[in-house]
Amino acid sequence: MQDSTANFVVLTKYEDIQAYLEDVKLSADKHRNALGFFPEKVYWEYARKDRLYICVARGVEAQTYAGHLLFDCSFPKCHIRQMFVKSSCRRNGLASLLLEQLKQELVKLGYIAIYARVAEDLVEANRFWDRQQFYVQRIAPGGKSKNRSIVVRTRELDSPQLFPPSDVTMTNPLGLDNAASGSQPLFLLDLNVLFDLGPRRIRHEEAIGLFQIERTGICQFAISSELRKELDRTAGAGGKTDPMLAYTLIFPVLPFRDSENSEKLLDALATIVFPSRSSIGKLTSNDKSDLRHLAIAVQHRIAGFITNDGAILRASTHIEEQFGIQVVSPLSFRSAGTDIDRHDGFDTPGDNTLILRSVTHEDDVAVFDLLKKLDVSGSDAVAAWSTVDVQAKVIVRQGVWVEDRLLGYLTYPTSAVSKVIVGRIAVDESDPQSANAARALLTHMLDRVSTQGPVQVQLTFPACQVLVREVAWGHGFRGSGDEATVTKLVLARIVTEQSWSQCCSSLIGAGGPHLPENLPVFRGIDQQMQLLTANGHRVFATLEMLETLLAPALFCLRGRQAVVTPVQRNFADLLLGHSRQTSLLPQSKAALFREKHYLSSSRTFKHFARGTLILFYESTKHGGQGAVVAIARVQRAYLRPQEAMAATDLDQSIFDPDNLDVLGKSSLKTVAVFDNTMCFPNPVPLQVLKRIGCGRPTDLLTTRPVTDEQFQAIVSEGLGFAP
């Protein structure tokens, strides 16, 4: 491919650029709204200091002005004042060429960062700086005449630095605390958990499931020196061998650290776990032993302590709040769900139906063959990919099949371990249906882990799984291109003023960012939201990006546009998946896609602006509920003649060329692309819509906007917040 920048050159020295200074001034004055105003002498002053780069187009007889970059330097920072490319020269990578020239010079000089200020309403300009990995540092007020908000962006340079760069990157835009998800969390085992391995113990099955989790490499177990002492004491005299004592030799041992603070730690734990006996100084020897177990976990700053002791478990919330360690039972590693073994079928654009179902021991050979084809070693297949029969309530194993061929395999624990769910996915990308297989598996996983949200999800896959990475990226996963692991934070919330505080604390508990103290007012889908990362760095993300990265997630800010859109019962569940009844028929093609298409007449196009929230009303026709059942976000909308509808328009909808006539006689159709679909736990019935003024028959015949008060009332009712 020919380099589009080959016919252009960047001039950096005063003697080379002075002939083009008049072109710079004329271009800057013509585009003053985007670039701001500088007096003519400023350009001459910056040029003399080599603070003005000019890009010129090579011609047969002469070079002509194509664009410029104006910047200011105050070591160790550089501030970009203007960046401009002539319209006739755009789409040639010239802005990137200018910027790359500047970065190279700054790295040589040891500069740390570059800053750029961009008006928030300049959407395309902000997208350019996003692509250049300039992250939002803060929002500053603009001039009073235009009442703009200014996005202050920065890019850290690869210069040698005394201090490392921040934790915010393109592959981790929210600065998630990935330390836990990047290593195996370590848990301390209580003695009663080890005893439950005995076949006659009531909790034997729970204990077996717990150790199956460890075998997959999701977490690690250790014992305390206190546990070893307990077993020594119970072994008794006579030199008898205790099998349990011998078994504990396979675990690492964490010692109790005697220090001047250890007694204070024990006293603080006693007050939480045994408040009554602690207050009167009547702790038993078993109480003191339990406290030393907990103290060891706190001293070594490990993930947590696994026990069946009722008193300790009842105090788990206070222990985590005060000391940052989790206290859990083996049962917390198991799922109480009933739909793990649910089978789903999906129609595809071809003649085949994809079948998503649980993997059993009878499928082990097919799983091994798939992983072997993808160069996963036999030892990894057994140790990490759960390719042997395990308890279904501990490890989920799902496969996607076409007839008798396994196209994709997914495994993950049924419950979060140390607030992280670690999944593994493998897809045969040589098959034409591989992208749909990846979609089916990821949709399944995110639907189920959403019930535990907020939670971090780490997804690992074999090398060369390009389609898997692309599908995961669309769901909000992020990760560097040279690693076979991506991560996302699942919020799984429709966020309102009533739930804002609880949402903020839940995100922090899952290693996510700190949101603003109060729910912001809506300014636009591209408005910047200020966040604090888990490591305390300030970062900004647009509202659109934040909802995508936390998906499924919607922020119902005051003033945000919303519409009520009708959909008939026979189409509603195919498009929204909100029905609680299980169908024996394959799901529609649209169920495979994160982004779905809602088709309607051309008259509705004006209502589907990007970022608008859609309230789906299931009409009473064909026995429908007559209620608002779901909410979603508009990504974009476009008009398409009916005769020009292609597979790319229809595959993500519930229509095909034969049933488009139900949309009316107009040949021009609106295609509204929406995502982040979430169903209301309490469908909002027609009588409530009438009460708040948007339930007249004429209001529900087609897509109509609602007022902010009506929108907030509908959402509150749907979430159960309404009085």
Secondary structure, DSSP 8 states (H G I E B T S, - for coil): ---TTTTEEEE-SHHHHGGGHHHHHHHHHHTHHHH----HHHHHHHHHTT-EEEEEE--SS--EEEEEEEEEEETTEEEEEEEEE-GGG-SSSHHHHHHHHHHHHHHHTT--EEEEEEETT-HHHHHHHHHTT-EEEEEEE--TTTT-EEEEEEEE--S--SS---S-BTTBTT----HHHHS--EEEE-HHHHHTTSTTSTTHHHHHHHHHHHHTTS-EEEEEHHHHHHHHHHH-SS----HHHHHGGGS-EE----STTHHHHHHHHHHHHSHHHHHTT---HHHHHHHHHHHHHHHTT-SEEE---HHHHHTHHHHHHHH--EEE-GGGGS---S-TT--EEEE-SSS-EEEEEE--GGGHHHHHHHHHHTT--HHHHHHTS--S---TTTEEEEEEEETTEEEEEEEEESS-BTTEEEEEEEE-TTSTTHHHHHHHHHHHHHHHHGGG-SEEEEEE--TT-HHHHHHHHHTT-B--TTSSEEEEEE--EEE-TTTHHHHHHHHHHTT--B--SS--B---TT-EEEEE-TTS-EEEEEHHHHHHHT-SEEE--BT--EEEEEE-HHHHHHHH---SS--SS-B-GGGG-SSEEEEEEGGGGGG--TT-EEEEEE-SGGG---EEEEEEEEEEEEEEEGGG--HHHHTTSS--TTSGGGG-S-SEEEEEEEEEEEEEEEEEEHHHHHHTT--SGGGGSS-EE--HHHHHHHHHHHHT---
